[in-house]
Each structure stands twice: as C-alpha cells, then as structure tokens.
Amino acid sequence: MDGGHAEGDSDMTIGFDSVLFRRVAGVLLASGAACLAACSHSGSGGSQVVASVGGDEITETQVNHALERQANLRPDQVDAASRKAVSNLVEQTVVLQKARDLKLDRDERVMQNIETMKREAMVSAYLNRIADGASKPSDKDIQAYFDANPQLFSQRRIYTFQELAVDVPADKVKETEAALAQLKSGPEIGEFLRGKQIPTHATQNVMAAESVPQALLARVAQLKPGQGVIVSNENGLHILLLAATQDQPVDLEKSRPAIAAYLTNQNKRQAVQKELASLQAVAKVSYFGKYADMAASAPSAAGSAVAMAAPSASATLK
C-alpha cells in the first residue's frame, strides 16, 4: 500500500528504486557491454571455478552476482537459475574472447562505454551507501503515518470504477474538462460525449485504496455511487465514475510491515536528495560553448532529480 503516490509510487512495499535514484545512477548492467566486462579474463582469487573457456575461468562469485540481479528469486528456482547463469557466462566469454582477438577493447566507442559504466557504477555505489545509512522509522513514526492516512487503513475501501478514456485533441482538453465538470451523472456525461462526437473507451476497474493515486484518494473517499472525478494528466483525459465500494479496513499490526517499508524507502530518498543538494552546493560547476547559458538555469539537486508523475484530479462530478 502506498502513501507516496505524489511521487508516482503504487506499492509501498517496493524496494528502493526511486525515480531519483534511476535518473542519477542509471540501471548499470542492462547493456551487453556490461555483461562482457563482467566476464573478463580470470576469476577472482579464492572463488570456486565453475567453468573454463579457453583458459578464462568463470567463478562462483560471477554466478552469485548474476543471481543477485534477479529479483524475487525463490529458493526452489536457485539451482535452475544458477545453471542458466553459468550457461550465459560461458556464452558471453566465448564472444568476449573473439572481441579481444579483434582488439575491440581498444575501440574508442567501447572504451567510452566502459568509462561511462565505471562512472555509473561509482555513483550507484555511493548513493547506495548513503541510502543504506538512512534512519529506520520508529514505532511512533509508524503510528503517526497510520493515524494520518485513515483512507489507507482504518477506513480502507475497495472501489469499483467505470473508467472512460476521453479522446480529445490536446488543445481541447481544458474546454472539454470544464464542460464535463458541470454534469452530474453518468447518463449526462454519455449524452454530452455522444453529442460532441467525442470518442471514448470504457473499462471497469477494481482498485484498493492504496492503488488510488494519493492526489485523488481524499476526493474518491467522499464519492457516492454514480459520482466521479475527472483526471487530466500527460496520458489525456479520464473520467472515473464510482460504481460501488466495499469496506475493507486493516489494523495497525497488519499495516506495520508495509508502513515501515514505505517510510524506510522515503527516508532513503530524502537522504539521497539531501546528499545531492549538499554536494552540488559546494561543487564548482562551469558551462562552456553552447551550454554556457545553463549556468543561470541549473536546477538544484532536490528540484531536478525527482520527477513528479502523479495525476491531478481537476474536477469532481456531482
């Protein structure tokens, strides 16, 4: 469950993989070049050798590193995943040896890619260290969050919506939104859209309170069946008409692990933001050539690194 939708989250229990962290550090090992680099020459001293390709050793350490990058791996999947990792490492090593024969490790573009990944690896390691040092939420913090968000916990509901995706040109969104806001029921909305020959796509969605964006939840909680909200964001114009609700509260004890995970992630994000702001405050940055004008408009770390992606509820249908 999630009290942090204003930053685009939809699940309080997710790991620390915030927009901030992704923009600054990147996802390092997604490229094939990174895999080649991971298979270079011989294994590290003391690590068990699991395979050898033309004298290049593949070690248990490399296999374990590959497994660490697979999220939510169950114990019963480890053996098969390990064998798959060894197979992949052998294949990569075969390719790597040929690449070395062709002296591709001296190619300027390859060298630039390796240097870029080294930079990203260092940034990632440092930000991970800062995040890991963030404070843990106290029992008092958890209680305060529980009390401040009754719609997520003590007054939690399951909502059934009829969602209408309204297909209007970008320059007509505000005008259409204003007109829809004056209507009071689903039939009126349908009549208006048909009269204007505005295409729509209807779906029915069942959403728990924690899946409703935080910007909308307080308003959705006040709706009665037949009422709705208009949502406009980068994805266009949407109408959420409430069809039904079902009370499904959760108590503090059941909520505690999810709240603790969310607050921990929040503390990590804040720690990284604070550190970035501190580093940028003392950094001597200069811009040159066609980028010289960036000096006057360079944003702060806290302001530039977090992308706010939450939709905004612009009107309530009475």
N, C-alpha and C positions, 0 to 999 in steps of 0.2 A: 504494500500500500504506500501511498505517496502524498506527502505534504509539500513537495517541492516542484510541482508542475510548472511553476513560473519559470523554471529553467529547462523545461522540456522533458523532465523525467516522467515515466509512467509506472515505475515499480520501485518502491522504497528498498527492496532487498537486493537491488543490483549492486555489483561491485563498483569500485572507484574507477569509473571510465567516463568522466565528465567531459562535456564539450570543451571546457578549458584545457583539460589535460590533453585531449586529442589534438587541438589546434597547436599547442606548444610543442608537444613531444612527437606526435605522429604515431602511426602504427608501424613500428620499425621492421618487423620481419615478414611483411606481406609480399615482398618482392622476391623474384627468383635470384637476383644477385645476392640478397642477404643469405639465402639458403646455400649458395655456392660458398660464400665466405665462411659459413658455419662448418663446412666440410673440409677446410683447408688442411693439407699435409697430414701430420700425425696426431694421434690423440694425446690428451694431457697426461702427464706423469701420474701414475698411481691409479688411473681409472681402468677398469677391465676392458680389454679389447673384445669386441663382439663380431667384428668382420675386418677383412683387409682387402683392399683393392689395389693391386699392383704395388704393394708396399705402403700405401696410405692406410692408416688404421682408423677404424670407426669405433668409438668407445661408448661405454655405458653412460658416461656423462652427456654425450651428444644425444643419445636416445632419451635420457631423462629430460633434457632441455626441450626436445621436441614434444614430449608428453605434457610438460608444464604449459605449453601453449594451446593445449586442447581443453577448452572449458567444460566443466561438468562431466568429466570422465569418471564412470562408475568403476568400482573395483573389479567387477566381472568383465570389464572391457579392456583392462590394462594389458593383458597378455597379447590380445589381437592387435591393439594399438601399438604396442612395442614392436611387434613383428612388422607391422606396416611402416613404422618409423625407420627401422633398420633397412627395409627394402628401399624406402625413399632416399635414405642417406647413401646407400650403395649406388643407386642410380645417379644421384647428384655428384658423387665422387667420380664416377665414370666420365660424366660430362665435364667436371672440373679439370680432370687430367688432360682432356683434349683441349680445353680452353687454355690451359697453361702451355701446352705444346705449341699453340698458335700465338703465345705471348699476349693473350688478351688482357692479362693482369697489368700490362703496360699501356693498354689503350687509354687515351685521355678521358674518354667518356666513362669507362669502367672505373678509373681512378677517382673521377669526380663523384660517381655514385657511392663508392666505398667511403670516401671522405664525408659525404653527406650523411650516410648511415652511422658513421662514427660520431658525428656531431649529435645526431638524434639520439643515439644510444647514451651519450653522456648526459644530455638534457633529461632524457627519460629516467636515468638512474638517479640524478639529483632530485628531480621532482618527486620520484617515488620515496626518496629518503625524507623529504620534507613532509609528504603526506603521511608516511608511517609514523612520524613524530607528533601528529595531531592528537589533541586530548580526546579521551573517551567520554561519552556522555554519562553524567551521574544519574542516580535514581531520581533526583529532583528534576533534572532536565527532562527525563522521560515522562515523569508525571505531568510536568508543565506542558509538554507537547500534546499529550493525551487530552488534557483538560482544554487546551486552546483549539482543538480540532474535533468537536463533537460529531460533525458530519462524517468523519472518517472512522469513528469508533463507537461511542455510546449511542449516537443517533444514525449509525450507518444504515444505508439502504441499497437495494438493488434496483436500478432504474431500467425500464424498457422504453426505448425511444423509437419513434418513426423519424428517420433522418431523410431530409430532402436536400440533395445537392443541386443547387440552382446554377444553371449555365448561362451566365450573363457576361458581356464584354467588360473588361476592366474599367472602362470609363463610365459604365452604367451601374457599377456595384453600389455606390453611395446612394444614388437615386432609388434604386430598387430596394435597398435596405430600409430607407426611410419610409417608403410606401408600405412595405411589409410590416413595419413596426406599428402601423395604425390598425392592423387587422387583429381580430380577437379569437379566431377559431381556425381549425384545420380546413373546414369547407370554404371559408372565406379566402384562405390562402390559395387553395386549389383553384377557386374561381378566378382569382386575380392572375395567377400564373398562366392559366389557360387563355384568359382574355388578352393577355400581353404576348401570348405565344412564346413563352419562355420555357425552354426545355428543362426538365428535371429528371433526376434519378433517385428513386425511393428505395430505402433499405430499412430493415428493422434491426436495431442493436440493443443488446442487453449489457449494461455496464454497471459494475460495482462502483461504489462511491470513490474508491481510490483510483479508478480508471478515468474518472471525470477530471479534466484539467482544473487546477486549483482556481484559475480565474473565473471558472463557471460554477464551481460546486456550490458556493453560498447561494447563488441565484437558483440553481437547479433544485436545491433542497427546499425552496419555498414554493415550487411549482405544484399545481394540482393537475390531474389528468386532463388533457385537452389543451393545456397551456404549453408554451415553449419559449425557446430563445433563438435568436439569430446570431450566428457566429460567422465573422469575416476574418480571414487571415490570408496568408500567401497562397493557400490552396483554393481560394474562392469563397463563395457564399453558401452557407449551410443553414438549414432550419432543423432544429431538434424539437420535435413535438413529444411531450411526455404522454405515454400510453398507460403506464402502470408503475407502481412502486411496491416493493416488499421490504419490510423492516428486517434487518439482519445485523444487529449490534454485535460488537466484540468488546470484551472487557480488557482491562489493563494488562493482566497477566498474559493473555493470548497475544496482545498487541506489542508487548515489551520487546521481543526479538526484532520485529520489523522496525519499530521506532528507534531502537538502539542502532540498527544498521543504517537507517536513514540519517540519523544525527551524526553518526561516525563519518559517513560519506560527506555530509555537509561540512563538518569540521575539517576534513581533508581538503575540500575545495577552498575553503576560506584560508587555510594555512598556505596553500599554493598561491592564491591570489595575493595574500599579504607579502609573501616572499618575493613574488614577481614585482610588486609595487616597490618594495624596498630596494631590489636590485636595479630597477630602472631609475629610481630616484638618484642613485649615486653614479650611474653609468654615464660616461661621456660619449654621446652619440652625435655623429655628424653625417649629413647627407650631401651628396655631390651630383653635379651634372643635372640631368632632367629630374632627379629625385630631390633636389635641394629644397623645393617647396614643402616637402614632407616634414621638415623641422618644425614648422609653425602649427601643423595639424596633427602631429604624432599623438595618438591616444595613450592614456595611461594603461598600465597592465590590467588593472581591475576592470576598466571600462571596455577594453578591446578584446579581451580573451574569452569572454563569456557571451555566447550567442543566446539571446532571449527568444525562445521559439514558441511560447505559449500563445494559443489563440485568444482573441478578445471577444467577449460577448458584447455586442454593440447595442442590443435591444432585447427587451422581454416582451413576448407576445401575451397579451392579457386574455 
